[in-house]
Amino acid sequence: MRLVVATCQVDYAGRLTAHLPMATRVLMLKADGSVLVHSDGGSYKPLNWMSPPCTLSEGKSEDGRVEWTVTSKTDDTLRILIDEIHHETSHDLGIDPGLQKDGVEKHLQELLADHPATLSEGLTLVRREYPTAIGPVDLMCRDADGKSVAVEIKRRGEIDGVEQLTRYLELLNRDPLLAPVRGIFAAQAIKPQARVLAEDRGITCAIVDYDALRGLDDPTERLF
């Protein structure tokens, strides 16, 4: 990765045009070929950028200043006119192992598969990723009365998740070996609109305490 702190002007031409007047900014040139222009504000989002594949050529402007021209495969251009370079450095970051998220849906599914009764008393697991013609149901379970229960798991429970579970239930209830099948919509947080829709369709909502499932919130271990 090449990092350049420079006073520069940036002009983009493509589907639209954009102009950044002369100011001090951070120019980031990544190994994948992308070029990003950052300011000291605006959080993580660059002011302008060019995604790979693209080519970078360095030359001189008519008045002798350094000029970078970044061209995309669609011939969009990012022209960076550099008035002064304050700092420049390059680093080999090596191969990135990727982001490892904690608490994603897969982990929630694994934990709830091991402890289905946390969703409803007497619930037992039949199978994870139960196959259907429109995709797998996260958990297929049976309740204390031996009736089928389909569980859809999300980190954040929104209307789309309720609609997804509704489609599964409509399909599963056509199978005489499974019907009647009821649904549980499980998430760490469920939006009010999603809860209203779920309950209107006879779907039970369950809030999942991720830390408690992992054994991190054991009341017997608390000092107070």
Residue pairs with C-beta under 8 A, 6 or more apart in sequence:
1 28
1 29
1 30
1 31
1 90
1 91
1 92
1 93
2 28
2 29
2 88
2 89
2 90
3 26
3 27
3 28
3 29
3 87
3 88
3 89
3 90
3 91
4 26
4 27
4 29
4 82
4 85
4 87
4 88
5 24
5 25
5 26
5 27
5 85
5 86
5 87
5 88
6 24
6 25
6 27
6 82
6 83
6 84
6 85
6 86
7 22
7 23
7 24
7 25
7 82
7 83
7 84
7 86
8 20
8 22
8 23
8 24
8 25
8 27
8 37
8 80
8 81
8 82
8 83
9 19
9 20
9 21
9 22
9 80
9 81
9 83
10 18
10 19
10 20
10 25
10 37
10 47
10 48
10 78
10 79
10 80
10 81
11 17
11 18
11 19
11 20
11 78
11 79
11 81
12 18
12 19
12 48
12 76
12 77
12 78
12 79
13 76
13 77
13 79
14 72
14 74
14 75
14 76
14 77
15 76
18 48
20 37
20 47
20 48
22 81
22 83
23 39
24 86
25 37
25 38
25 39
25 47
26 37
26 38
26 39
27 35
27 36
27 37
27 38
27 68
27 80
28 35
28 36
28 37
28 38
28 46
29 35
29 56
30 36
31 93
32 52
33 52
33 53
33 54
33 55
33 56
34 49
34 50
34 51
34 52
34 54
35 49
35 50
35 54
35 56
35 68
35 70
35 78
35 80
36 46
36 48
36 49
37 46
37 47
37 48
37 49
37 78
37 80
38 46
38 47
39 47
48 78
49 78
50 70
50 72
50 76
50 78
51 72
53 72
53 73
54 70
54 71
54 72
54 73
55 70
55 71
56 68
56 69
56 70
57 68
57 69
57 71
58 66
58 67
58 68
59 66
59 67
59 69
60 66
60 67
61 67
61 81
65 81
65 82
65 83
66 81
66 82
66 85
67 79
67 80
67 81
67 82
68 78
68 79
68 80
68 82
69 77
69 78
69 79
69 80
70 77
70 78
70 79
70 80
71 77
71 78
103 155
103 188
103 210
104 155
105 138
105 153
105 154
105 155
107 210
108 153
108 155
108 186
108 188
108 208
108 210
108 213
109 128
109 138
109 139
109 153
111 210
111 213
111 214
112 118
112 119
112 139
112 151
112 153
112 186
112 208
112 213
113 125
113 128
113 139
115 213
116 123
116 124
116 125
116 139
116 141
116 151
117 123
117 124
118 208
118 212
118 213
119 141
119 151
119 184
119 186
119 206
119 208
120 143
120 149
120 184
120 204
120 206
121 144
122 143
122 144
122 145
123 141
123 142
123 143
123 144
123 149
124 141
124 142
125 139
125 140
125 141
126 140
126 141
126 142
126 148
127 139
127 140
128 138
128 139
129 136
129 137
129 138
130 136
130 137
130 139
130 140
130 150
132 168
132 171
132 172
133 171
134 167
134 168
134 171
135 168
137 150
137 151
137 152
137 168
137 172
138 151
138 152
138 153
139 150
139 151
139 153
140 148
140 149
140 150
140 151
141 148
141 149
141 150
141 151
142 148
142 149
143 149
143 182
147 180
147 181
147 182
148 172
148 178
148 179
148 180
148 181
148 182
149 181
149 182
149 183
149 184
150 165
150 168
150 169
150 172
150 181
150 182
150 183
150 184
151 183
151 184
151 186
152 161
152 164
152 165
152 168
152 183
152 184
152 185
152 186
153 186
153 187
153 208
154 161
154 185
154 186
154 187
155 187
155 188
155 189
156 187
156 188
156 189
156 190
156 191
157 185
157 186
157 187
157 189
157 190
157 191
157 194
157 195
157 198
157 205
158 191
158 193
158 194
159 191
159 193
159 194
159 197
161 185
161 187
161 194
162 185
162 194
162 197
162 198
162 201
162 203
165 183
165 185
165 198
165 203
166 183
166 201
166 203
168 183
169 181
169 182
169 183
169 203
172 178
172 179
172 181
173 179
173 180
173 181
182 202
182 203
182 204
183 198
183 201
183 202
183 203
183 204
184 203
184 204
184 205
184 206
185 194
185 198
185 203
185 204
185 205
185 206
186 205
186 206
186 207
186 208
187 205
187 206
187 207
187 208
188 207
188 208
188 209
188 210
189 207
190 198
190 205
190 207
194 205
195 205
198 204
198 205
199 205
209 217
211 217
